[in-house]
């Protein structure tokens, strides 16, 4: 499995406030980004997998909404997570 609990803990520890901080916007955005990159690699070799393509689009939308929320709440946290993850708008 590509995303086990140890990998999730590592992501939450790196981008959240602690390894149990699963609810902060930064940790969720980081987790979505990891999942998006995995699904993108899957779709490069499986071009006709439309259900995965739909799931990828939904994840990108969720991440976009979280980033929009973060802009409204705290622009500095938004800039930090964008720079750290290498996401472009």
PyMOL commands that set and color helices and strands:
alter all, ss='L'
color gray80, all
select helices_A, chain A and resi 5-15+25-45+50-73+75-85
alter helices_A, ss='H'
color red, helices_A
deselect
rebuild
show_as cartoon
